[in-house]
Amino acid sequence: MVRHLPIISLLLCAVSARAELRENIEFAKNGGVSLTLDANVPDGPGPFPTAIIVHGGGWVNGDKQTFIKPLLPVLTKAGYAWFTINYRLAPGVHFPAQIDDVEAAIVWVKKHAKEYKADPRRIALIGESAGGQMVSLAGAKFTKATRVKAVVSLYGPHDLLARSRKEGFTGENVMKYLDVTREITPEAEKKLRAASPITYVKKDMPPYLLIHGTKDEKVPFELSVAMCAKMKEADASCELFTVENGIHGMGGWEKNPAQQAYKEKMVEWLKNTLSK
């Protein structure tokens, strides 16, 4: 059921008073759970470049309006049709259920693109933190139905196995996400590898923009360095944008004007990538 709400948040209203925000639209019912999204429909005939946004929260927290808010006015101002989605959280469900939900959103957006002035040929996946892992995985493991034009991952953990090995154990959120033990057993290694986007790097994957802070205390900056390096080795397109001294999360970057350049970079990169 679609509800069209006339009230637009002050943040988005300040950017584009004529854009229409449609909220709580069901895009799938997976495992008996109703999954919903919010959609920004730009003013004008379209079709417009399109973004599907996936929130973080360690796979166990958050929703379609959590953590990703700094991105919304940026994409609205740039004239994007965007969709920010909910997905099933751990430990209620485990991997790969969350990826299934992201893929369901891609299929739904393509099918309903005309209704929202979206361009199904110019879709970018954008995710932050756990959402960055999810969009990177969905982008790399694409099918004909789920292929997108670009992927933007902000401080996503692209190699869960390498991170666990470095720490010497599996973190609590990853344990809940993958249904594994704290000890890195052979079974855990298999699941950690399967959930790591770096495992699926190949030449024909879509172009990636990785955005990461050098002082990230939760997801090591080196994971994005390694992901980009492996993509380049495979002749895939990847660019890493560094946020100097950036901690984990855009919320921290919002407090420092020197760490705002990622927004302009993201819009510029998307414009160039989606136009090819």
N, C-alpha and C positions, 0 to 999 in steps of 0.2 A: 504494500500500500504506500502511495506517495503522498506526502504532506508538503504543501507549498506554504512556507511561513513568511509573512511580510516583514518580519523584523530581522535586519541584518546587523551583525555586530558592529559596534562603533569603529573598531579597527579596520574592518573591510569597507565600511561606509565612507571612511575618510579617504580611502584609496580610490574607490570607484562606486559612486552612489547608484550608478545605473546597472551594475552587475547584479544578477539575481542569485541568491543563495537558496537552494532547495535542500531540505534536511531530512534525515532519517528515512532514506529510500532503501527498501530491501533489494539487495542484488543477488542473494543466494540464501538457501536454507540447508546448511551442511551439518550433518549429524543431529538434525532436529533443531539446530540453533539458527535463529533469524539473524542474518548479517546485514548491516546497514551501512550506508555511506551518506556523506554530504557532498553536494555538487555546486560548483560555481559556474553560472552560465553568463558569459560576457554579453555585453550589449552589441548588437550588430548582427549581420546575416551569417557570419561564419563560413565554413567551419574553421575553428580555432585550434592552434596547437594545444596539446592535451597532456595533463599530468595526473598520474594516480599516486597518491601519497600514502605511505605506510608508517605509522607511528612506532616509536620504540617503547621501552619499558621492561626490558629484560625478558620478553616473551610472557611475562606473568602479570604485567600492569598496563594501565593506560587504555585509551580509546581514540576515536577518530578526531578528537579535539585536544588531545594531550600531547605535549612536547613539540608538536610540529607547527604551532601557531606562528612563529616568526617567518615561516615560508609562505603563508597564505596571502598576506598583502603584497608580497613581492611578485607572486605569480599572477595575482589579480591585476596589478598595475601593468604587468607585461602582456596582458591580454590572453591569458590562458583559461581554457575550460579545465577545471581541476576537480578531482574526486578524492576525498580523504575517507579512508575505509576502516571499518572495524574488522577484526578477525578473532577467532577463538583463541583463548589464552590457556597457557599451561598453569598448573598441572592438570586442569580439567581434560585437556587433550594434549597429545604429544606430537612432535614432528613425525610425519610431514603435514599434519592437518593444517597448520598455519600457512604453509606454502600453497596448499590446495585452495585456501580461501583467497589468497592473493591472485592466483591464477583464475579463480572464478570471477574476481572483480575485473580482470583484464578482458575476459570473454564477454562479460556483461556490458562493459563500457563500449567495446567494439560493436556489439549488437544494438545498443541504444544510443550510439553516438549522435545520430541526427537529431534526436529529441533534446540534446543538451548542447548542440552546436559544436560538438567535439569532432576532431579529425581523426578517424581510426588509423590513418596512415602515419600520423605524427604523434605517437604516444610515448611519453617518458615515464618510467617508474622512478619515484623518488622516495627514499626511506632513510630514517635516522636511527642509529644505534642498532637494536635488534631488528628494526625495520630495514636498516641498511643491509644486514645479512640476508633478510628475506627477499628484498628486491634484487640483490646481487645474485642470489640463487635462482630466483625465477627467471631473471634475464639470461643467465648462463644455460639453464636447462629448458630453454624455450621449445615449444612445439609450433606447428603452423598456426594453431589457434591462439597461442599466448605470446607470440613474438612481438616485441616492441622495438621502437626506433632508438631509444637511449635509456641509460640507467644512471641515476645519481645516488651515490651512497655516502651519507654523512656519518663518519666515525663508526662504520659497521665492522663487526668482527668477522673478517673474511676467512679466517682459518681457526676454527674452534679447537682443532687438535693441537696446533702449534701453541696456542694460548694456554691450553690445559697442561701441556708438557712443560712449558716455561714456568708455570705456577707450581707444578708438581701434584696437582689434583684438579678435579673437575669442580667448577664453581657451582654454587647452590642453584642459580637460575638455569644454568645449562643442564644440571641434573634434572630439574623439573621439565625442561623443554624436551630433552631427549630420552627421559626415563632411564637414566644410567646412575651408577653409584659414584661416590666421590673418588674412589680409587680408579685409576686409568687402566681398566682391564682390557683384554683383547676385544671383548664385545663393545665396551665403551669407545675404544679407538675406532672401531668400524662405524659406529653411529656418529662420532665426532667428525670423521672424515666425510661421511655421507651428507652431513649438514653444512659443510664448509664450501662456500662458493669457489674457492681456489681450486678445489678438486675438479671442477668442470670447465676450466678455462679452455677455450678453443678459438680458432681463427675467426669463425663466422658468428661469434657472439656480438651483440650490439655494442656500440661505443659506451665506455664508462667514464664518468667523472667521479673521482673519490675526493671527498673533503674531510680533512682530519686535523685536529689540533695536536701540536707537538708535545703538549704537557697532559695529554689524556691519561687520567689515572685509572680508568676502567677498561678501556679497549686500547691496547698499545698501538701507537702511531705506526710502528713497524709492520703491523698486519696489512695496512693499506699500501705501504711501500712494497711489500712482498707481492701483494695481489697485482699491483700495477706492473711490476717487473715481470711477473709470469705472463700477464696478458701481452706485453710487448714482445716477449720471447716467442709467443704463439702467433705473432703478427696480428693480434687484436688491438683495437684502439682504446687506449686508456690515458687519462691525464689525472695527476694528483695535485690538488690545490691545498697548500699548507696554510693552516691558521697558526701563526707563530704564537707560542705560549698559550695556545687554546686548551682549556680543560675539556672534560667530557660534557657535551650538550650545548646546543645553541643558546640556552638560557644564560649560561655564563658569558658567552660571546656578546650577548645583547648589552652587557654592562660596559663594554669596552669599544669605543668608536674605531680603534685600530684593528678590531677583529670583525668588522662588518663587510669587508671587501668580498667575502665569499658569496654574498647575495648578487652583486653585480656580475661576478665571475660565472655563477650558475646560470643567470639569465643569458649572458653572452654566449656561453658554451651551448646551452640548449638551442638558442636561435641558430647558431651555426650548424649544429648537429642535425636538428630536425628539418633543416632546409635542404639537406643533401638527398 
